[in-house]
Amino acid sequence: MQVVLASRNEKKKGELQTLLGQLLPGIEVLSLDDVGITEEIVESGSTFEENARLKALAVAKTGYIGIGDDSGLSVRALNGEPGIFSARYAEIKGYGIGHNDSLNNELLLKNMEGVQDRYAEFVCAICCMFPEDMDRPISVEGICEGSILTELHGESGFGYDPLFWVPSLGRTFAELDGQEKNSVSHRGRAVRALAMALKNRFEV
């Protein structure tokens, strides 16, 4: 079975192929570029789930099984920010331009100065939509609970990984290898839920 991830990011495509392939042998994950979809998908939703659905729908309309995902960091003390704007947090707040991990982390630390409640969640929403049955999409979500540190730790990962502390492991996301991160991450949990939902769908 071929599915098309609504992304041009080869790293993300490879990660999804690895995670889904472990649970669904024979599945092939393609990117937008792989199938010649040039349309820019506008993420106009107000939640992770809505954006994931918009991405999956854009692919399904072209005749492919579409998978859309949206993820980000939600900090309780900041009323859920940066949320759906996680990748462009600094830009949205007038603190920088474009997707800049360094500035995003800098702004997050600045906004968390003196804040005692450091609780945060990484959230990943995934939607899978079939071109022949777009009214019955599969929607799943994965959440990883943690807290925001006061300084960066670790060299791996990307985004807010150096600031996101996972209490159960005693390390940040940026201090984990790929396998360790996938075992607890929001994305790993969401993909495993998607794999189970797909298996159930095709076994019915």
Secondary structure as UniProt FT lines:
FT   STRAND          2..5
FT   HELIX           10..23
FT   TURN            25..26
FT   STRAND          28..30
FT   TURN            32..36
FT   HELIX           48..60
FT   TURN            61..63
FT   STRAND          66..75
FT   HELIX           76..78
FT   TURN            79..80
FT   HELIX           83..88
FT   HELIX           89..92
FT   TURN            93..94
FT   HELIX           101..111
FT   TURN            112..114
FT   STRAND          119..130
FT   TURN            131..132
FT   STRAND          133..148
FT   TURN            159..160
FT   HELIX           161..163
FT   STRAND          164..166
FT   TURN            167..170
FT   STRAND          171..172
FT   HELIX           173..175
FT   HELIX           178..184
FT   HELIX           186..203
//
